[in-house]
Amino acid sequence: MREVRWERMFPDQLEAAFAACPLVYFAYGLCEPHGPQNALGLDTLKAHAIACRAAEAHGGIVAPPDYWHIHELGGYAAWAERAIGQVERAWLTAVPPWVHFRNICYHVRTADALGFQAAILLTGHYGPNWQDLKRLVELIQPHVGTRLYALPDFEANQPGFAGDGKSGGDHAGRVETSLLWALDPGCVDVSRLPEPVWYPNWRIDGPQSPTPITQPPRRA
């Protein structure tokens, strides 16, 4: 398989790949806990691997992945407080939105200066940032010659995990775990998952039992 990763290519390889298909991929994500079964870089690892597969199949060059993304502010902070709470170390590689999007402007500037005819900006990190990314592309497109397209990876994941057109993404669940498992198996270890805990059905006057059980209840 030919090399498509910019940082691993020699100058003559880059020139040949550019001549064949002047398209560049930019992959975005961050290090963020995604359950005990996934490596923290899931978002970026996933987006970068998808970009590499696309470039191998259709041409183009994949820029070095960007592991610094948005968290800790606004809706992300509210979600983290609600879903996770306070922890001693979050292990996030987070930067403010204005830093992240300014960096993207420099990425696009580089693509345009090098003469790439098109650039695909792919984010593996979800939340409202992907909408902001699309808006940023709309704003800067009139000022560069490179044709730009931005998307979250779940936009391209059709018809989705369940084939229903709606299950293209999640957070550390069956979709993201399966994607990373397929793209980079060494970064998924399901043996790290705890034993499942099943709770009996709840009824209107309270739970059937206050104690969790380790197996699903038997049904008659």
C-alpha positions as CSV (number, residue, x, y, z in Angstrom):
1,M,0.0,0.0,0.0
2,R,1.4,3.4,-1.0
3,E,2.2,5.9,1.8
4,V,-0.3,8.8,2.1
5,R,0.7,10.3,5.5
6,W,2.5,13.6,4.8
7,E,4.8,13.3,7.8
8,R,6.1,9.9,6.6
9,M,6.6,10.7,3.0
10,F,9.7,11.8,1.2
11,P,9.7,14.9,-1.0
12,D,9.6,13.0,-4.3
13,Q,6.6,10.9,-2.9
14,L,4.8,14.1,-1.9
15,E,5.3,15.6,-5.4
16,A,4.1,12.5,-7.1
17,A,1.0,12.2,-4.9
18,F,0.3,15.9,-5.4
19,A,0.6,15.6,-9.2
20,A,-1.7,12.6,-9.3
21,C,-4.4,14.1,-7.0
22,P,-3.9,17.6,-5.5
23,L,-6.2,16.9,-2.5
24,V,-5.3,17.2,1.2
25,Y,-7.1,15.7,4.2
26,F,-7.0,17.4,7.6
27,A,-8.0,15.2,10.6
28,Y,-9.1,16.7,13.9
29,G,-9.8,15.3,17.4
30,L,-8.4,15.3,20.9
31,C,-7.4,13.0,23.7
32,E,-10.4,12.4,25.8
33,P,-11.6,9.4,27.8
34,H,-13.8,7.1,25.8
35,G,-14.5,4.3,28.3
36,P,-12.0,1.9,29.7
37,Q,-11.9,-0.1,26.4
38,N,-10.6,2.7,24.1
39,A,-7.4,4.6,23.8
40,L,-7.8,8.3,24.7
41,G,-6.9,9.4,21.2
42,L,-10.0,7.7,19.7
43,D,-11.4,10.8,18.0
44,T,-8.3,11.7,16.2
45,L,-7.1,8.2,15.6
46,K,-10.5,7.4,14.0
47,A,-10.6,10.5,11.8
48,H,-7.0,10.2,10.7
49,A,-7.4,6.5,9.8
50,I,-10.5,7.2,7.8
51,A,-8.7,9.9,5.9
52,C,-5.8,7.5,5.2
53,R,-8.2,4.8,3.9
54,A,-9.8,7.4,1.6
55,A,-6.5,8.6,0.3
56,E,-5.2,5.1,-0.3
57,A,-8.3,4.3,-2.3
58,H,-8.9,7.6,-4.1
59,G,-5.7,9.6,-3.9
60,G,-4.5,12.6,-2.0
61,I,-2.3,13.4,0.9
62,V,-3.2,13.2,4.6
63,A,-1.8,16.0,6.7
64,P,-0.4,15.3,10.2
65,P,-3.4,14.8,12.6
66,D,-4.3,17.6,15.1
67,Y,-4.8,16.2,18.6
68,W,-5.8,19.5,20.2
69,H,-9.5,20.3,20.1
70,I,-12.4,22.0,22.0
71,H,-13.6,20.9,25.5
72,E,-13.9,22.3,29.0
73,L,-16.0,25.3,27.9
74,G,-19.7,26.0,27.3
75,G,-21.8,23.0,26.5
76,Y,-18.8,20.6,26.7
77,A,-18.1,21.7,30.3
78,A,-21.8,21.3,31.2
79,W,-21.9,17.9,29.7
80,A,-18.7,16.8,31.4
81,E,-19.9,18.0,34.8
82,R,-23.3,16.3,34.4
83,A,-22.0,13.0,32.9
84,I,-18.6,12.6,34.7
85,G,-18.3,15.1,37.5
86,Q,-15.0,16.2,39.0
87,V,-11.9,14.0,38.5
88,E,-8.4,14.3,39.7
89,R,-7.0,14.2,36.1
90,A,-9.1,14.5,33.0
91,W,-6.4,13.6,30.5
92,L,-7.8,16.0,27.9
93,T,-5.8,17.7,25.2
94,A,-8.1,20.7,25.0
95,V,-7.7,24.3,23.7
96,P,-10.1,27.2,23.6
97,P,-12.3,27.4,20.4
98,W,-10.5,30.5,19.2
99,V,-7.1,28.7,19.3
100,H,-8.5,25.6,17.5
101,F,-10.2,27.5,14.7
102,R,-7.3,29.9,14.2
103,N,-5.1,26.9,13.7
104,I,-7.5,25.6,11.1
105,C,-7.2,28.9,9.3
106,Y,-3.4,28.4,9.1
107,H,-3.9,24.8,7.9
108,V,-6.1,26.1,5.1
109,R,-3.6,28.8,4.3
110,T,-0.9,26.2,3.9
111,A,-3.1,24.1,1.6
112,D,-3.9,27.1,-0.5
113,A,-0.2,28.3,-0.7
114,L,0.9,24.8,-1.8
115,G,-1.6,24.8,-4.6
116,F,-4.0,22.0,-3.4
117,Q,-7.1,22.1,-5.4
118,A,-9.3,20.7,-2.6
119,A,-9.1,20.0,1.1
120,I,-11.3,17.8,3.3
121,L,-11.5,18.8,6.9
122,L,-12.7,15.8,9.0
123,T,-13.4,15.9,12.7
124,G,-13.8,12.9,14.8
125,H,-14.8,15.0,17.9
126,Y,-18.5,15.6,18.2
127,G,-20.6,18.3,19.8
128,P,-21.3,21.7,18.2
129,N,-17.8,22.2,17.0
130,W,-18.5,20.4,13.7
131,Q,-21.2,23.0,13.0
132,D,-18.8,25.8,13.8
133,L,-16.2,24.1,11.5
134,K,-18.7,24.1,8.6
135,R,-19.5,27.8,9.2
136,L,-15.8,28.7,9.3
137,V,-15.3,27.0,6.0
138,E,-18.2,29.0,4.5
139,L,-16.5,32.2,5.8
140,I,-13.0,31.6,4.5
141,Q,-13.9,29.8,1.2
142,P,-14.3,33.0,-0.8
143,H,-10.7,34.0,0.2
144,V,-8.8,30.9,-0.9
145,G,-8.5,29.0,-4.2
146,T,-8.6,25.6,-2.6
147,R,-12.1,24.1,-2.6
148,L,-13.0,23.2,1.0
149,Y,-15.4,20.7,2.5
150,A,-15.8,20.1,6.3
151,L,-17.6,17.3,8.0
152,P,-17.9,15.2,11.2
153,D,-17.1,11.5,10.5
154,F,-20.6,10.4,11.3
155,E,-21.9,12.4,8.3
156,A,-20.0,10.0,6.0
157,N,-20.9,6.9,8.1
158,Q,-24.0,5.9,6.2
159,P,-26.3,4.0,6.5
160,G,-24.8,3.7,10.0
161,F,-24.1,1.0,12.4
162,A,-27.6,-0.4,12.5
163,G,-28.3,0.4,8.8
164,D,-31.0,2.9,9.8
165,G,-29.5,6.1,8.6
166,K,-29.4,7.4,12.2
167,S,-26.6,5.5,13.9
168,G,-23.5,7.1,12.4
169,G,-22.0,8.2,15.7
170,D,-22.0,8.0,19.5
171,H,-19.6,8.6,22.3
172,A,-17.5,5.5,23.2
173,G,-20.4,3.2,22.4
174,R,-20.9,0.6,19.8
175,V,-20.3,2.9,16.9
176,E,-17.0,4.6,17.9
177,T,-15.6,1.5,19.5
178,S,-16.4,-0.6,16.4
179,L,-14.8,2.0,14.1
180,L,-11.6,2.3,16.1
181,W,-11.5,-1.5,16.5
182,A,-11.7,-1.9,12.7
183,L,-9.3,0.9,11.9
184,D,-6.7,0.4,14.7
185,P,-7.3,-2.8,16.6
186,G,-4.4,-2.2,19.0
187,C,-6.2,0.8,20.5
188,V,-9.3,-1.2,21.6
189,D,-9.2,-3.7,24.5
190,V,-12.7,-4.9,25.4
191,S,-11.2,-7.0,28.2
192,R,-10.9,-3.8,30.2
193,L,-14.7,-3.4,30.3
194,P,-16.2,-4.2,33.7
195,E,-18.8,-7.0,34.0
196,P,-22.2,-5.8,32.9
197,V,-24.7,-4.9,35.6
198,W,-28.3,-5.4,34.9
199,Y,-31.1,-3.8,36.8
200,P,-34.6,-5.4,36.9
201,N,-37.5,-3.6,35.3
202,W,-38.9,-0.6,37.2
203,R,-42.6,-0.4,37.8
204,I,-44.8,2.6,38.7
205,D,-44.6,2.0,42.5
206,G,-40.8,1.6,42.5
207,P,-38.1,-0.9,41.6
208,Q,-38.7,-4.6,41.9
209,S,-35.4,-4.8,43.7
210,P,-33.0,-2.2,45.0
211,T,-30.0,-4.4,44.4
212,P,-28.3,-4.7,40.9
213,I,-27.8,-8.1,39.6
214,T,-25.0,-9.3,37.3
215,Q,-27.1,-11.2,34.9
216,P,-30.2,-10.2,33.0
217,P,-33.4,-11.3,34.7
218,R,-34.9,-14.6,33.5
219,R,-38.2,-14.2,31.7
220,A,-41.0,-16.7,31.9
